[in-house]
Amino acid sequence: MELLSKREILKRRGLTFFMARLISNWGYKNLTKAHVEFEKDLIALKQKGSVFLYNGFHRSLWETTGMLSALNLSKLHIPVVGMGDNLIKGKLFVTLAKNTSVFLVRRGKTRREIVESAKELRNNMYSFMAYGRDVLLFPEGTRTSVPRTGEYGGFFPTSFDALLEYEKDKDSIDPNIKGVDKFDSYIIPFNCDYSFIREGKELVGVGSDTPRTLKVYDSLKMLKNIKDVYISFGSPVKVSEHLGKTRKEVSIMIRDMCLNLVKILPVNVVGKALVESLNENRSDMATIYNKIESIVKSLDGHKEKFRGFPSDNNPELILKIVSGSNPDFRTHSSKKLPLYKLYSDYIGHYFS
């Protein structure tokens, strides 16, 4: 496979990249409440000369910058991020994106465009690996899988195909190409769980809010709305140990690992309680408290996934925690059922 040029791969240019990193890290540390869990082995692996592909579910646009700060402040390399080309418009913003660790993935509309986009992504991924550049991708594709279907979507296998091919071919890549080396490649599953999803209402069509999150300017506004977010990195998967698998098998394996990283937050439990209560045409506090208590008990086998709960799992306190951080839960209206269901569906696989 023909590699991209080193100039195309290493598009982080001076002041633009420095300022983007400075602003993102400042916002991450001062405007969000991020709780990070990660394998310390990642740092040791990186020091040995490895290259990483980070894969996770996509819930909010914040992940495309928040994850980078989480890694950077944990002393890990900042990866390049794959982002749909529908999110960034205009020559100026496209140039800024490319200079700040973003590469655009074409969102094809026709079958031909989709095939061409997959081929381009595969070639880009192969080149990133060869040059030792870490990458962060959302193989699910978009943020709308859960809002649209009620469950997480499948992982597209294209990027995994590129990794498998790189591991099989790396000994034959021309060693005289500057910057190219034989890196051990790893897939790192990750997940972000939110107490408040900034664009939640936009995703489910509740209220009159217009989709502002598709504009670059809104990224900074989004920072002040991030509450408690739980970022989890899973165990690294060494690609060379899975060369006998197909790209589809690898994609299923990584998706399952990401599912196992999903944490259960008070907002998820309250969301499910409100869905059940309102579907029964009962919104009195006694019913809601009983529902919360019952749901928490039904999740007893997954207690290791609980985050942000009071020590006694008091339903009144759980609801107070949620309404304090998420204004959409301060009143309970059937008009907000799609929003409550969204938070409930994020942990739906624990009930199936």
Secondary structure, DSSP 8 states (H G I E B T S, - for coil): -----HHHH--B-HHHHHHHHHHHHHHHHHH-EEEEE--THHHHHHHTTEEEEEEE----TTHHHHHHHHHHHTT----EEEEETTS--SHHHHHHHHTBTEEEE---SSHHHHHHHHHHHHHHHHHHHHTT--EEE-TT-STTHHHHHSS-----SHHHHHHHHHHHHGGGS-TTSTT----EEEEEEEEEEESS-TTHHHHHT-SS---GGGSTTHHHHHHTT--EEEEEE---EEGGGGTTS-HHHHHHHHHHHHHHH--B-HHHHHHHHHHHHHHTT---HHHHHHHHHHHHHHTGGGGGGB-S--TT--HHHHHHHHHHH-GGGSS--GGGHHHHHHHHHTTGGGT-
